[in-house]
Amino acid sequence: MKKLFSAKYSAGAVSAGMFILRVGCSILLFKHGYQKITHFSDTANHMPALFGLSGTVKASLVIFAEFFCTLLVTLGLFTRLACVPIVTSLGIAVFKAHNMDVFGQGQAAALFLIAFAAILIIGPGKASADGMIGK
């Protein structure tokens, strides 16, 4: 019972927490990327205007972030580097596509943005390919 009210933490607990956050969020976002691949033409047609890019290019960039980069984050391989396109894509989704409606339609994007920004800052933890390579 004392542990529930304690502010102390161990390195193992932080690593386990990072593993759960990294793998859980990556798998959930991977599903969104997979849906965008399978319905590519619909995805490309519904992309908001941004930087003068075509819908096909924007959809390809979002799929790269939400599908391929989340695979790397799930494995913990090049985690911080893979988080950069994810955070960028989700930031655009929250601020541009959902007009900062973080309590409505943009809630999922905002939650993913917060989670992947935390992973970008903290890193993958020891239970990752990056952690094993760094030994």
N, C-alpha and C positions, 0 to 999 in steps of 0.2 A: 504494500500500500504506500510505503514511503517513496517508491520510485515514481508513482503517478504524480506526486507533488514536488518532485525534485527538479531543480534546474540544471543538474549535472548531466553530462552526456559522455558517451565513449566513442572512440573512433569507429568501432564496429557498428554501433547504432547509426552513426551518420552515414557510413558506407551502405548499410542495409536500407536506410531511408532513401538515399540517392538511387539505389538500384530499383526500388519500388517506383519512385517518381519517374525515373528515366524510362524504364521498360513499360510501365503502365501507360504513361502519356504517349509514348511512341507508338504503341500498338493501337491505341484509340485514334490517333491522328493518321496512322497508316491506313486505316479503314476509309477515312475521308479521301485520301489520295488515291486509293484503289477505285473508289466510286467515280472519281474524276477521270481516271484513265478509261474505265469501261463506258463512260458516257462523255467521251471527249468532245464531240460536236456540241452537245448541250452546254458543257462547261465553257467552251470557247465563245459561244453566243451570249452567255450571261456575265462575262467579265466586264467590269466597269472601265470606262475610258481612263487611261493612265499613261503618262509619258509618251503618248502618240504611238504606242505599240498595238499591234493587231491582237485580236482575241486569241488567235492560235498561239502566238508567242507568249502572251500572258498566261494562258492555260498551261503551256509547256513548262514555264517557270514555276508555277504553283505546284504542278505535278512533281517536278524535280524536288521541290522542297518537301512536300507532304508525303511523297512516296519513297523516293530514293534516299533522301537525307534522314528520314525517320528510320529507315532500315539501319543506317550507320549508327544512329543514336541508340537504337535498340541493342545493337551489338556492343556499343560503347567504343566504337572505332572512329577516330577523328571527331570525337563528340563535339567539342567546342566549335570546330570549323563547320561541322554539319548543322549546328544550331543557328548559325548566322543567317542562312537562307530561310530557315523555318521562322525565326523571329521576324525577319523582314517581311515575309509573306503574311504572317499573322498580324503584324502591325498595320500593313496596308489593308487587310481585311477588316480590322477593327475600326481604323480611322477613316478609311475611304469607302469601302463597300457597305459597312454597317453604320456609318455616320456616328460613331462612338455610342451606339445604343448598347452599352454593356449590360444592361438589365433586361434586354429584350432579345432581338434577333442576333446580336453580336456577343451574347454571353459565352457561348462555347469558344469562339475565337479569342475572347479576352482571357478566359481561363487557360487555354493552351498557350497564349502569349506569356502569361505570368509564369507558368510552369517551365516553358522552354527558356525564358529569360533567366530563371533561377538555375537551370541546368547549365546554361552558358556561363554564368558567373561562378558557380560552385565547381563545376566539372562533373565527370562521370562517376566518380567514386572508385574504390579499389576493385569492386566486382565488375570489371569491364575489360575489354581488350586493351584500351589505353592504359588502365591500371596495371595490367599484366606485362605490357610492353615496357612500361616505365621502371620495372623492377631491376 
